[in-house]
Amino acid sequence: MKKTLILLFIPIILLSHKLCAQQRDIYQIKTYLMNTPQQVETTENFLKDAYLPALKRLGIKSVGVFKPKTIDADSIKKVMVLIPFSSLEQFSGLESQLSNDNTYATAGAAYLNAPHNNKPYLRIESVLLEAFRGRTNIKPSPLSNSREERVYELRSYESYSEAILQNKIDMFHAGEFELFDSLDFNAVFYAEVISGPKMPNLMYMTTFANQESRDAHWKAFFASPEWKVLSAKPEFKNNVSKNDILFLTPTDYSDY
């Protein structure tokens, strides 16, 4: 009888381990848009002194904070925050938990209690993503050179339909992951957008020591025999409708 019970429990245990292994992180990219030096100062002080420390108290680590490298003629300034969550439940419960954090309320008072005629930003834009299977967690870049020199490249790939986006994701599993790894692209994350202004869409971030290194890496990527074979496969043709690239630099208070 005991042997029978043990045999019955084995599949349940294996299923439990399988489900845990498949747990994929949820990422939020929050972009703060500002148009005055005062807004930039207030928002950055809030992020550095209140928001990121509060996230860490909740067990949310490896939070990236970036600014675009390119300077547009537009006066709008941006700060982008990349936050990893272990689940949608953790994401949805964040604001409730922050509201009970007195240290957070005190440290972030200038931002949190800003009046309507002295707001700390123009608006906040948000994109929610789910990590790819097989690349389920964020991986901070191992680079240790000057932050000002580093290039963080955020790529966005839109597709013609949900099914075609899945085909592009399948292409990563068919060889792109391994190629990026072999060429030391230092990928931070790969993920599918599950809520955002541009869908269907996937995004990923890679990191390089500087712009010259970035350009050399991509030259090697496109020249590689592996990419030539993979990109020539008929089943992976026409799976991207638009590709956007954004170059970023980490702030001095970013975790990477």
N, C-alpha and C positions, 0 to 999 in steps of 0.2 A: 504493500500500500504506500509506504514511504517513497519507494522508488518511483511509483506511478506519479505521485504528487510532484516529486522533483522534476520528472520529465515534462510535466505539464507547465511548470514554472519557467523552464529554460526558454521557450519561445517568447514568453512575456518579458523576461529580462533582456533577451537579445533585441526585441522590438524597442524596449525602452532605451537601450544604448544607441540603437540606430536613430531614433528620433532626436536624442540629444546631440548626436554627431551631425545631424542635418540642420541644427539650429543656426539660423543666419542672422547676422547683425542688421539692425536698422540704422541708417544714417540720415541725419538732417543737415542740410546746408542752409544756414541762415545768413542772408545778406542784408546788412544794414546800409542804407543809402542816406548820405548826409550832404549838406551844401554849405556849411559854415565851419570854420575852425573850432568854434565853441561846441558844436554838435559832435565833431570828431573827438574832441577832448573828453566830453562828458560820456560818450558811448564807450570809448576805449578804456577810460578809468573804470566804468561799470563792468566791462568784460574782464578786465585784469584783476580788479580788487574784490568784485562781488560774485559775478556769474560763474567764472571758471572755478574759483575756490568752492562755491556751493555745489557745483557738479561733482567735484572730487569728493566732497563729503557724502554724496549719494552713491559713490562708487563708480562714477562715470569718468574714466580717465582717457588719456590720449586724445585730447581735444585740440584740433588745429585751428589757428586763427591766421588769416592771410589777407593781403592787399594785392590788387592787380599791379603787375609790373609796368604795364603801359600807362601813359598819362594821356587821357583824352582831352580834347579842347573843352569838353563839357566840364562844368564846375562840380558835378556830382562826384562825391568820394564814396568808396565802398570798403567795407570790412566784411569778410566772409568767415563764418564759423562752421567748422565741420565737427559734428557731435555724433559719436557712436553710441547706440542703445542696444541692449541685449535683446529687446523685444518691443513690439508695438505697445504693450502694456506699460513698459517703463517710459516710453515716449509720451503716451497719453496722460500718465500720472505725474509728469514732471512739474507742471505749474502748481498743482496742488501741494506737492512736497516743498517746493520753493516758498510757497505762501506761509509755511509753518517754520521757516528758518529765520530766526530773529537776527542772526549774524549777517545773513544775506540782506535782510531789510535795512539794517543799519549801514552796512558797507556800500549798498547801492542806492541810498536815499536820494542823492542828487538826481539820479536817472529815474528811479521808480516814482518819485513824487514830483517830477517836473511838471510845471503848469502848461496849459494848452498854448500859451503865447511864448513859451520858451522850450519847445519840444526838443528832445535829444536826437532826433533823426527825422527824415522825411517819411520813410516807411521801411518795413521789413519784408523781404521776399523769402519764401521758404520752399525748399524742394525736399521731398521725402523719398528715400531709396531703400532697397533691400539688397543685401550682398548676394553675389552669385553663389550658387552651390559650388563647393570645392574651394572657394575663396571667401570663407564665411566671416572673417574678422578683419578689422583694420590692422595695418602693419606700418607703424611709423617708420619714416625713412632712416636708414643708418648713417646718412651723411653727417659729417661733423665739421665741415668747413664753415666759413662765415655765412650767416643767414642772408646777408645782403646779396651775396653772389649766387646763392642757390636758385634754381628754377623748379618750381612746382607747376606741372602742366596738367590742367583739368580739361579733359576732352568729353564732349557730348555728342552722341550719335543718335540722330532721329531716324526712324524707319517709316515706311509707307503704311504699315499696319501692324497689329499686335503679333500676328503670325510671322511676319517678316522680321520683326525685332527679335523674336525667339530664334530665328535662323542666324541672325548676327551673333546672338549670345552663344549659340551652338558652335559658331566659328571659333570663339575663344576657347571652348573646350576641345576643339579639334586640333589645336596647335598654337594658337596665339599666346596663351598663358605660358607655355613652355618656352616659346621664343623670347617673350619679354624677360623671363627669368634668366635664360641663358645669356642674354645681352646686358643684364644688370640694369634694367629700367627702374628698379626700386619702386615698384608699384605700392601705393598706399591702400587703395581699394579698387574693386570693380563692383558695380551695382546697377540694378535696374530701377528706373524712376517709377515709383508707385503712386506718387501724387506730386504734380507740378504743372507749370504753365505749358511745358513742351512734352507731349506724349504722342505715341510711344517713344521711349527714349532710354538710353543707357548712358552711364557716365563712369569714367575712371580717372585716377590721378597717378602720375608718375613723377619721379624727382631726379634732378641732375645737379651736379656740382656747379655748373654755370651754363650760359647759353651755348658756348662752343661745344661743351660736352653733350648737351641736348641735341644739337644739330648732328653731331657725329653719330650718336646713338640711332637716330632715325634714319640716317643714311645707311648705316649697317643693317638696320631692320629691313628696309625696302630692297636692299641688295642681297639679302640672305636667300639661299636656295629654298629654305623652309617656307618663307613667305611667298616666293614665286610659285611654289607648288600649291600652297593653300589658297592663295588668291585666284589661281587659275581654275579651281574646281567649279564646275557649272552650278552645283547646288548652292554656292555662296555668292553668286552674282546678284547685283542690284538689291542688296539688303540694307543700304544706307541712303536716306534721302537728303540728309544735311549733317554736316560735321562742323562743330564749333570748337575753337581752341582758346583757352584763357591761360595766360602765364601769371603766376602768383609768386609772392615772396612772403615768408613767414614773419609774423611780428616777433618782437623780443619776448613776449609772454606766451607764445604758442608752444604747445608741448612737442612740436617737431617742425 
